């Protein structure tokens, strides 16, 4: 296997003797999926939720009436007004706010959502 490397202004190739995963066995595991399962819904779960402007907003889930009705409080929104969702609507629209501990956990081509805090 040949791997391209960059060293300052010089470029070259280096031959890797072992497969990548054997050379670096201490790499952390990949982050979990962002899709919410109904068993994961609990108070305080951090989510990203789309609003009327089609942008994703960070917030957290609170139970209103288990297991059917939930509210999401969007961080930084004036008055901390809760947004009410049915179980089905929340599972369809919201995604879990996953923050990988390192960029090394994200393979090339991974889709991400970024936002300013």
C-alpha positions as CSV (number, residue, x, y, z in Angstrom):
1,X,0.0,0.0,0.0
2,X,1.4,3.5,-0.9
3,X,0.5,6.6,1.0
4,X,1.2,10.2,-0.1
5,X,2.8,12.4,2.5
6,X,3.7,16.0,2.7
7,X,6.7,17.3,4.6
8,X,7.1,21.1,4.4
9,X,7.9,21.9,0.8
10,X,8.9,18.3,-0.1
11,X,6.4,15.6,-1.3
12,X,7.0,12.0,-1.7
13,X,5.7,8.5,-1.2
14,X,6.3,6.1,1.7
15,X,5.5,2.4,1.7
16,X,3.4,1.3,4.7
17,X,4.3,-2.2,5.9
18,X,1.3,-2.9,8.1
19,X,-2.4,-2.1,7.5
20,X,-3.3,1.3,9.0
21,X,-5.5,-0.2,11.8
22,X,-2.7,-2.5,13.0
23,X,-0.2,0.4,13.1
24,X,-2.5,2.5,15.3
25,X,-4.5,0.1,17.5
26,X,-5.2,2.8,20.1
27,X,-7.4,4.9,17.8
28,X,-10.8,5.5,19.4
29,X,-13.9,4.0,18.0
30,X,-16.1,5.9,15.5
31,X,-18.9,8.1,16.9
32,X,-22.4,6.7,17.1
33,X,-25.2,7.4,14.6
34,X,-27.1,10.7,15.1
35,X,-30.5,9.0,14.5
36,X,-32.6,9.0,17.7
37,X,-34.2,5.7,18.9
38,X,-37.2,6.0,21.1
39,X,-35.4,4.1,23.9
40,X,-32.8,6.9,24.0
41,X,-35.3,9.7,24.6
42,X,-34.7,10.9,28.1
43,X,-34.7,14.3,29.9
44,X,-31.5,16.3,29.1
45,X,-30.8,14.5,25.7
46,X,-28.9,17.0,23.6
47,X,-30.4,17.3,20.1
48,X,-30.2,19.4,17.0
49,X,-33.7,20.4,15.8
50,X,-34.7,22.2,12.5
51,X,-36.8,25.3,13.0
52,X,-39.0,27.4,10.5
53,X,-35.9,28.8,8.8
54,X,-34.7,25.2,8.0
55,X,-31.5,25.7,10.1
56,X,-30.5,23.3,12.9
57,X,-30.6,24.6,16.5
58,X,-29.0,23.0,19.6
59,X,-31.3,22.2,22.4
60,X,-32.3,19.5,24.9
61,X,-35.3,17.2,25.4
62,X,-37.7,17.3,28.4
63,X,-40.6,14.9,28.8
64,X,-44.0,16.4,29.0
65,X,-46.2,13.3,29.1
66,X,-44.3,10.0,28.8
67,X,-44.1,8.4,26.3
68,X,-46.1,10.5,23.8
69,X,-45.2,14.2,24.2
70,X,-41.9,15.9,24.5
71,X,-40.6,19.5,24.5
72,X,-37.3,20.8,23.2
73,X,-35.8,23.9,24.8
74,X,-33.5,25.6,22.3
75,X,-30.4,27.1,23.8
76,X,-30.1,30.9,23.5
77,X,-33.7,31.4,22.5
78,X,-35.3,34.3,24.1
79,X,-37.5,33.3,27.1
80,X,-36.5,29.6,26.8
81,X,-39.8,28.9,25.2
82,X,-40.3,25.1,24.8
83,X,-41.2,23.6,21.4
84,X,-43.7,20.8,21.8
85,X,-43.3,17.6,19.7
86,X,-45.1,14.3,19.5
87,X,-42.9,11.2,19.8
88,X,-43.1,10.5,16.1
89,X,-42.4,14.1,15.1
90,X,-39.3,14.2,17.4
91,X,-37.9,10.9,16.1
92,X,-38.4,12.1,12.5
93,X,-37.0,15.7,12.8
94,X,-34.4,15.7,15.6
95,X,-30.9,14.3,15.5
96,X,-28.6,13.6,18.5
97,X,-25.9,16.3,19.0
98,X,-22.8,14.1,18.8
99,X,-19.4,15.8,19.4
100,X,-16.5,13.5,18.4
101,X,-13.5,13.9,20.7
102,X,-11.1,14.1,17.7
103,X,-11.2,14.8,14.0
104,X,-9.4,11.5,13.6
105,X,-12.8,9.8,14.4
106,X,-14.3,11.2,11.2
107,X,-13.4,9.2,8.1
108,X,-13.0,11.2,4.9
109,X,-16.5,11.8,3.4
110,X,-18.3,11.9,6.7
111,X,-21.3,14.3,6.7
112,X,-21.3,16.8,9.5
113,X,-23.4,19.8,10.7
114,X,-21.4,22.7,12.2
115,X,-22.8,25.6,14.1
116,X,-21.4,28.6,16.0
117,X,-21.9,28.7,19.8
